[in-house]
Amino acid sequence: MSDHLMTVYNRAPIEVERGEGVRLHARDGRVFLDCVAGIATNGLGHCHPALVAALKAQADKLWHVSNIFRIPGQEELADRLTGATFADVVFFGNSGSEAIECAIKTARRYHHVNGQSERIDVIGFAGSFHGRTYAAVNASGNAAYLDGFGPRLPGFIQLHVDDMAAIEKAIASPTTAALIVEPVQGEGGARALSGEWLANVRKRCTEAGVLLIYDEVQSGMGRTGKLFAHQWFDGCEPDIMAVAKALGGGFPVGACLASAEAAKGMVFGTHGSTFGGNPLAMAVAAKAFDLIADEALLAHVRAVGDRLASGLRAMIERYPDIVEEVRGKGLLVGVKLKPNNREMMAAAREQGLLVAGGGENCIRLLPPLIITEEEADEALAKLDATFAAWNARVPEVA
């Protein structure tokens, strides 16, 4: 292991070499069923042939020119995104964190051009995760990500999703600019918010002139069985939305979507990106979008998601000392455990299954959207074997 990498990651002991579909191959010959998928990023699996072909074709033409020129691929993908959502305009970056930064800037700038520069407060929620950049970690408010990086930025408020009275009071404040929320929390433990919750917040924000931002970086692009998670419910559209991860099918790309009204302050010179929306990213993302937005694939996600959730719920009865609750929506599934989730992730690797961690002692299953029913059953069998092996461990002698 190199001594020349920053030690900011607690990496699993797997040297990845190649991937194909839902399988990840290690250098030592081990093959894993990948239910992490780059943390919900490889939505079409590893090395999907259509994405590989799109990347290779674009690589022979043009990689980078910066945004001082028109990039036709940006205009084409923006048309696809706005045609499928509430949005009128799109800004392309390289990651979910960049999309969140753009969303926060867009919201504050909106109030500034409306003559209300005092409206800077952004309401966020405990258990949220919006990225690792400075504004993003302040929006999330997770103390572990803020410790040692200087004073908290002003204008960020953290509440609990269950405290609607406090939420309504904060929305009504004359200094509130926006509310940011994940319709299905990812890192926070795969908690899916209800349509009633989203509709009430939407209504309150509209009444107060507060912009509603959805972070659909993880829950979007087909992950829940709809193109975007909030589309499960009518009348809950946001003003601004951050998208990334599966948008590029594994290639780095992020996007901030907004209504024309919300984005009216984002004029020449207010924001930018050197690499954002580069021709390589746009070529891959456009192909990924077309494949993921297909209703047949979304119906497949719903069916396999139901199958996976049903199998996991059955484990609550078989393993009451291990499984406490099954959460999530579609193929963003959380299993709240009683034993330590990190230790269980390592135990699953011993059975050839890769799962992600999550808040509130959850493990998450985030398989590629193309996972078959048979592969979902295989994942269930491997997780069952993991739990069985856990219970069969020889107890330590005191």
Summary of the structure (lengths in Angstrom):
residues: 398
radius of gyration: 21.2
end to end distance: 34.9
largest distance: 69.2
contacts: 1377
relative contact order: 0.16
helix: 38%
strand: 18%
